[in-house]
C-alpha cells in the first residue's frame, strides 16, 4: 500500500507507536467495515516501505557524528543491512575541502560501494535541487525513496513536500528544531540508526 493510499484512508487510520523508540504517523490499527483490525508490529511498517527502492541518507550528524569525529556506532551495520534490500545514496551539505575525506572515511569502513550515488553540496539552499537531480539520475519518483536526515529544515522538509517517506534522526545539535507548518511532520522519528531496521 502506498503512502498516498494510507493518507487517503484517514481518519479510519489512527496514529500509533511502531515500537520502543520509534514514533511515526503510521499505523497501529485500521478499520475494515465495523471491525478494528490490529496489525502485528512486524507487519505495520511494510505498507510504508513496500514501494521504497532507495534510501537517501544525509552524512554529517546522520551517518557521521561530528561531535565525536566518527561514525555513529550503529551506522556501519545498518548501512550494510539496508544495502541488501535497498539502493542507497547520500545527499549532504559539505565544505568542498572535506568531501575527499568523507569519501575516504566511507571507503575505510567498507561501505563506500554500498552507495549508488554520493552528492555533496556546499550550499544548504541547494540541497533540494540536489535531491531532485538525484531522482532524475536514478530514474525514481519521490514516493519511491526514503529520506533520512537529522535536520528537519532541509532533508525532511524537502521529502515531505516532494512526497517521499521521511525519517527524522532526532539527535545532537538540531534535535530541538521541531517540525512546523513549513517542514511538515516526518513520517518517522528515530533516536538511533538501528531503529531504521524496525521500519523495513
N, C-alpha and C positions, 0 to 999 in steps of 0.2 A: 504494500500500500504506500503510495507516495505521500510526502509531507503535505502537499496541497490538498490531497484527499482527506487527510486527517483534519486539517483546518476546516474543511467544508462540513465535517460532521459535528463540529461544536454547535450547541452546548451539550450534545449527547456524550461527548468525551469530557472527562474531567482531568485536571492536572493530578499527577501522582508522583510518588517517590520511586525512583528506579533502584534504590538500594543505598546502603550506607555511604555517605559522602557524595553521592551523585544526585543532583537535583535537575529537574527538567520540566518542560511543558507537558510531556507525554509520559506515559499513559497508564494509569493504573487499572482502569476498567472502561468498559463501554456498554451501552445498552443495545440489545438486539431485540426489537419489539418491546415487550414488557419485561424481558429478562435482563438482569445485570450479569454480564459476563466478566469474570476476573481472569486476567492474563497472568500466567506464571512469569516470574522475573526474567527467566531465560528467553521468553518469547517477546516481552514488551518492546525492547529496542529494535527488533528486527524490522518492524514496519518503517522505522525511520531510516535505517541504514541499508534497506533492501536495494534501493536504487543507487546507492553510493558507489562510485567507481574510482574516485580519487580522494585522498585526504591531503589537504594543503596545510602545512604547519608554518607558523612563524618560527623564527630561530631564537633571537635573544629574549630571555625570560620565559620562553616556552619550551624549547628543547635544551637551551643552554642557559645556565644560571649565572648571570653577570656578577652577582654578589660573591659567589664562590669561585668564579672563573673556571667552571667545569660544567659538564652536562649534568642535568638532574639525574639522580641515582637510577630512576626507572626509565629514563629516556631511551637508552640503547636497546634494552629488551623489548620495550613497547614498539619501537620502530621496526625491529626485526620481526616481531609477531604480526604486526599490521601489514607488513610488506608481503606476507604470504597470501593475503586476501585482497588487498587494495593497491592501486597505483598510488605512489606518494610523491609529493613535491614540496618545495619550500618557497614562500614569498615573504621577504623580510626587509625591513629597513636596516641598512648597514653603511657605516662610513666606508668610503672606497678603499682606504688603507687597511681595512680589516677583512675584506672579502676573501683574500687569499688564505689568511689564517683560519677563517671559518671553514673553508673548503678542506684545508689540511686537517683540521680537527675532526671533521666528519670522516675523512679517509682513515685517520689513525684509529678511530673507533670501529672501523669496519662497516660503516653504514652509508658511505657516500653513494655506492652503487644502488642502494635501495631507493634513491630519489631520482625520479624520471627527469624532473626539471628543478633547477635551483635559480631563483631570481632574487637578486639583491638590488635595492634602490636606495639612493642616498637621501631621498625626499619622502617623508611620511605622506605628503599630499599626493604623491604619485603612486602610492601603493594600490589604490583602487584600479588605476589603469593597468597596473602590472597583473592584477588578478584577471582582469578582462582579457588582456593579451595572452595570458597563460591558457585560459579556457579556449581561446581560438586556436592556439598552437596544438593543444592536446585533443581538440575536437570534442569537447564536453560542454554540456549545459550546466548552468549554475546549480540546478537541482540534482545534479549527479555528483556534486562534490561536498565534502565536509571541511569546514574551516576551523582550525584550532589555533587560538590566539589568546595571549594574556591581556591584550589591550583592547578594551571594549570599544574604543573610539575608532579604531582602524579596521582590523580584520573582521571583528564581529559585526560592526556597523555595515561594512560592505556586504558581508554574507547575508545578513538579514534583508537588506534592501534588494539584493540580487535574487534571493530565493534559495540560497544554499542552506544546508544544515550547519548550525554554528555551535561550537563548543568553547565556552569561555574557561580558560585556565586561570582561575582567580587566585592569584598568589603574588607576593612580592610588591614591588613599587606601585603597581597600578591596581592593586586589589580593591582599593576603596573607591575607584571610579565606577560607580554603579550605573547600570543601564538607565537610559532616559528615552523620551519620545523620539529623539533623533537617532539613537543607536538601535532601538528596539531591544527586546529581551532575547538573550541567547536561548537556543533550544535546550542546551545542557550547560550546567556549571559543574566543573570538577576542581579538585584541590590537589590532585596528583595525577601524573600522566597515566599511571597504571589504571586509573578509573575509566580511561577510554576503552579498555578491553571489556568492560561491563556493558558497553553500548553497542557492540557489534553483533 
